[in-house]
Amino acid sequence: MVLGIHTFLFKPYVIPSDSMKDGLLIGDFLFVSKFTYGYSRYSLPFAPPLFEGRIFGRFPKRGEVAVFTPPNQQDEVWIKRVIGLPGDRIQMRDGVLFINGNACRMKRIEDFKDHLRLEGAMREENRVFSEAGWDVPRYEETLPGGVTHTILKSDAFGQGRLDNTEEFLVPEGHYFMMGDNRDHSGDSRLYSVGFIPYENLVGRAEVIFFSTTARWWEVWKWPLAIRYGRLLNLIH
């Protein structure tokens, strides 16, 4: 029964990195709907090559948060936001996202308090460390079609390692994926990741059902480490 639910309906995942801050934090446990995009070999445990393509497939929409298997990392599962659809032209110019030649609107909102303490961290002009945590600039970004979500921009515009890219043309049957923590995300802007085939999609992230700052083996921290305010938050 559990195997069937995990394969065809919902599967739980835990966030291990900060590439999707501030929407998803390290220690968030979430459910991913396996049926939303239909089923491929990557919907099955260990991705056995039993068939090609997708069954009962539905194309993802721009702005959705999707789980997928990278083409060059067949033993891993990643989570990013769908930014580019087949036929789109995607480019970063001085830290601003351009889709089909048009800049995505960005609006500065309240800074994100990042309480992850980094040993030996340096004080930077646009990211101040204090007892309350790092103050990371946060923006509302609006994608074509009106989908709005938040992103973090810790480096000055134009100074991030992926702030300026060539223009990418998303091929048919592929998608361009990016993390919301723009200066700390390995995604389709890198040649080592590239475009994600439709077949490699695993599912859509739906809801955070548990969240903790403790690691799984730190049992003594569990009661006080739960982020109660994040429980049952929908992912958008």
ABEGO torsion letter per residue (X at the ends): XAAAAAAABBBBBBBABAAAOAABBBGBBBBBBAAAAEBBAAABBGGBBABBEBBGBBBBBBGBBBBBBBAABAABBBBBBBABBBGBBBBBBGGBBBBGGBBBBBBBBBBBBBABBBBGBBBBAABBBBAAEBBBBBBBBBBBGGBBBBBBBABBBGABAAABBBBBBBBBGBBBBBBABAAABBBAABAAAEBBBAAABAEBBABBABBBABBAABAAAAAAABBAAABGBBBX
